[in-house]
């Protein structure tokens, strides 16, 4: 039986919250160790953590984890106690993102061909990755069929979490509200190093938060969403194309083995273009 162990993880991925019948509202959290290898933490009911226990992207996090036996993907671990996730530092963007560049683009493997990543997923060799598109073609969205969460799923989730709670203290139930469902699906269209054109869905939490913030600034009504969507595209396409844009890719447990292409964009890395070699110093 595999033993629990202490991990030190640089958080790079937080997906938009989803609903789980077993765990309630959860967030897929992932990041890299100091050697660039990947770790996925699931389940983490992030918004129910106390304020001092919550974490941001590029925080260094420590926790005791054990392999999640319900998930055969090699990078997936289960926190032994979500209330003991600890932030011990933060990696800033100083010196042209020097530290982030070193761990994410040098120690971690950077993939450039989607076909190779699909094969790696099928062989269960990778379910998280840094990916460099050869060319970003477009950023688009599609309207969801339902603007609200499925009522039956919400009911089942509440019943399940009422019987099986992740915390001894239930005071969070008095004020906790389920996150709004995004009414749109967002996608990047891009070419890889082989010239293959793909369309992958973006699941990044920051994208969802940006949409709601833009809608609120535009007036807060459903009729204001076209203006909000333009603002989102301005950032995720126009602004990010001026950077050395990389994607954080991840698979879902549901599609990891059976999807023709199981990969999603679970985060973005809009890193500044690398400075000339003369400016790199001892990078």
N, C-alpha and C positions, 0 to 999 in steps of 0.2 A: 504493500500500500504506500502510495506516495505521501511524503511528509510535507507539512506546511513549512513555508519559508518566508523570510523577510525579503521584500523587493523594494528597490529604489527606482522610481519611474518618472521620466519627464513626460508630463501630460501633453499630448499634441492633438488629440481627437476627443471631442464631446459631440455626440450626435443629438439631433432634435429629439426630445422625449417621445417615447412610444408607450403604448399600453400593453401590459402583460397580464394575462389571466392569473398567473401564479404570483408575480412580484409587484403588481400594481404599475404605477408610472415609473419607468426606468430610463436610464441614459447609458448608452454604450460609451465607455471611457477606454481610451487606448493611449499608449505612449511607448517610449523606447527606454531601454536600460542604457547605462553609460557606454556599453560596447556597441550600441546601435541596434540590438535585437529587440523585437516587438513583444509587448504584453497587452492583452485585452482584459479588462476587469468587468465582469458581469455576474450577477446583477449589481447595479449601484443606483439606489433611489435618490439621485443627487439632490433634488429640490426639497426632500424631507430631511436632509442633513442639517444640523445646526449651522449657523452662519460661520462659526469658527472652524467647522469641519469641511466646508465647501472649498473647492479648488478651482483655479483658472487654468487656461491653456498656458503651457510653459512653466507651470509650477513643478517643482520636484516633490514627489509624493512618496511616502513610505507606508507600507501596510504588510501585514502577514496574509499570505495567500496560499491557496491550494488548487491544484488542477480541478477544473470544473468537469466532473464526470458526465454531465448531461450535454457536453459540447465537445466533440472530437477534434475540433480545430486546435492545433498544438499551442497557439498563443493565448488561449482563453484560460483565465484563472478566476477563481471566486474569492473575494475578500472574506476572511474568516469573521471579521466584525467590521461592518461598514462604519460604525461610530468611532473606530480607531484609525481611520484614514488620517494621515498627518501631513500637512504641508511643511516642508523644511527649508524651502528656498524657492527662488524664481530666477529663470534665465531671461535676461533682458535682451534688447536689440543693439546693445552697444558695439562699437567698433565694426560697423557694417554687418551686424548679425554674426559676428565671428564665432561665438559659441554654438549658436544654432546651426550655422553652416557646417561646423566641424563634426557635430554628432549626426545631423540628419542627411547631409550630402556627402560625407566622407566615410564615417563609420557605418551608417546604415547603407544597405544596397539601394541604388537608384535604378529602377527598371525603366526601359524605354520602349519595349515591344509588348503590346497587350496579349498577343498570342502566347508568349512565354509565361505571362502571369496566369492566364487561364489554365494552361497545362500544369503550372505549379499548384494551383488550387485543386485541380482534379487529383493530383498526387498527394494532396494534403501536406504540401511543403510550404505553403504560404497562404495566409488569410488577411494579412495586413502588409502594406508596402508603400514606399515612396515612389512616385511615378512622374517622369518628366515627359509631357506631351511635346511632340515636334512642332505642332502648330495648333493653337486654339482657333477653331472655326467660328463658334457662336456660343451664346448663352441663352437658353430658351426656357419656357415654362409651359405647362399644360394644366388645365383646370381639373381638379379632383372631381370624381363623380359625386362624392358626398362631402359637404363642408363641415359636418360634425362627426364626432366619433360614433361608432356603431353602438346603439343603446344597449343591445344585448351584451356586447363585449364589456361595456362599462359596468353593467350590473354584475356580470360574472366576476370581473376584476374586484369590485367592491366586496362581493361575497367571499371571494378567496382570501383577500387581505384582511377581512374581518375575522376569519378563522385562523389564518397564519400570518402573523405580523413579524416584520423584520426587526422591530424594536420593542423593548420592554416598556418604554414610555409612549403612551398613545396620545399625548397632548397635541401632536401635529394634526390629528384628525379634525380638531375644532376649527382650524383656519385653512387647511390645505384645499386648494382648488385645482382640478385637473387642467393641465396646460391646453391652450386652444389648439385645435388641429389646423395645420396649414391647409388653406384651400387650394394650393397649387403644388405641383411637382416641378422642381427645377432641374435643369440638365446642362452639362457642358457637351458640345460637339467638338471633337478634336481629331487630329491625325497623330499616329505614333511614328516611330522611327522607320517602320516598314511602309508608311503611307496609308495604313488602314484607318478609315474614318469610323469613329465610334460615338455613341451618345450614351453618357453615363449619368445617372441621377445623383444629385448632390444632397447629402443628408446632414450637412454641417449645422450645428446649433446656431452658430453666428449668422448664418444665412436666414434662418427662420426668425431670429430676433430682429435682424435688419428689416425684414419685410414688415413685421408688426410695427416697428418704430417709424418706418416710412409711411405706413398707412395712417398711423396716429397723427403724424405731422401734416399729412395731406388733408386731414379732416376727420379721420377715424371711421368713415362709413364704407360699406361695401362698394359704393359707387366711386370711392376715392382710390380703389385698388389699381386701376391702370396707371395712375401717376406714381404710386408706390413701386410698381413693378419696373417702371422706367428707371427710378432711382436705384433699385437693386441691380439692374443690369449695368448702370453706369459704373458701379463699383466692381462687380464681379467680372465684367468684361473690359470696359474701357480703362479703368484704373489699374486693374491687375495685369493687363497686357503690357504695362510699362515696367513690370517686374520680371524677374526670372521665375515665372510661375511653375510650381510643382503641385501635384495632387497627393493627398494621403488617400490610398485606396483600401477598402475593406470588403470582405464578403459577409453575407448574413448566413446564419446557421441553416435557414430554410433552403437557400439556393446554392450553398457552397459546393455540393457534390452534383446536383442535378440541373443547375442552370447552364444554358449554353454559354453565357458570360455572367458569372456570379458576382462581378465586381461592382461596387458603388464608390462614389467619391465621398468619403466620410470627413474630409477636411481639406483645406487649401493652405499652401505655403507660398505666399506672395513675397518671396525674398528679394531684396535688392540685387541688381546685377553684380556679379563678382567684380571687385575692384581689380585694377591692373596688378600684375605679379609684384611690381615694385612697391605696392602699398600693402601687400599682405603680411609683411613682417614675418613673424614666426608662426603664422596660421597653419 
